Amino acid sequence: MAAACAATVSVPSQALHSWSVIAADTAHAPQKSPVLCLLGAPHLLHGSNRFDLPFSAPGLLLVCLGMHGDWVPRERLMTLFWPDATEADAQHHLRVTLHRARQWLHGPGLAGQLASERRRLQLAVACDVPQFRAAIGRADWAAAVALHRAPLLDGAAPKSFAAVDEWLALEREALTTAWRNAALRQAARLEAAADAAGAATLLQALLRFDLLAEDVLQALLRVAAAAGERSTALDTFERFRERAADELGLDPLPGTLTLAQTL
């Protein structure tokens, strides 16, 4: 069941918030259609209103359905949420959770968007996770970077379901890796288009997330002069060198040293 749906939501480090600077300013502009936003603090946007998702079984059910973006078999949900329960008990728990999720959706006027059939459920509301994956699939790196404002369910602490927690952790890691790759590709496009400042902004966000990403550091050092970020890039290089030595016992690669010396 875990493969059907994405993480416990332990509170991440402050560094994980760092790439919010590269998200579109309009990310939380009024929406004509409702959008379930899970990349960041989980909430629902409907018109000009924001509804924070509850950190409970009903909220997690909506997360799972939203991330899936399609019909999800009831059996999968029961296995994911209540793997040790009898079938009868799991069915009861799912019915109760479904009812409470629908009650919550009454607030934003979207109870009718939670569709249920005898064997499957669907949340007919757009969700940023499928949108992000679609942007990755069509190589729209700019859209993908704007959509991934922060890690999956950032800062949330919902009721614990071990299998759900494990699945969400794997999903968060996969989504973060996809964001990193998209941001690197978008930075390369910006560099090729002579937008050194835009490329530097993306690369700095990546390094705030993972200072030991030497390939990202090299890219920053290449564009720093044109972006007017020479001092910042050299400071970042020094912090990289110190941490690499302290934590890994490694020196910068010769190519990295050459780029830093060139600045």
Buried (B, 14 or more C-beta within 10 A) or exposed (E): BBEBBBBBBEEBEEEBBBBBEBBEEEBBEEBEEBBBBBBBBBBBBBEEBBBEBBBBBBBBBBBBBBBBBEBBBBBBBBBBBBBEBEEEEBBBBBEEBBEBBBEBBEEBEBEEBBEBEEEBBBBEBBBBBBBBBBBBEEEBBBBBBBBBBBBBBBBBEBEEBEBBBBBBBBBBBBBBEBBBEBBBBBBBBBBEEEBBEBBBBBBBBBBBBBBEBBEBBBBBBBBBBBBEBEEBBBEBBEEBBEEBEEEEEEEBBEEBBEBBEEB
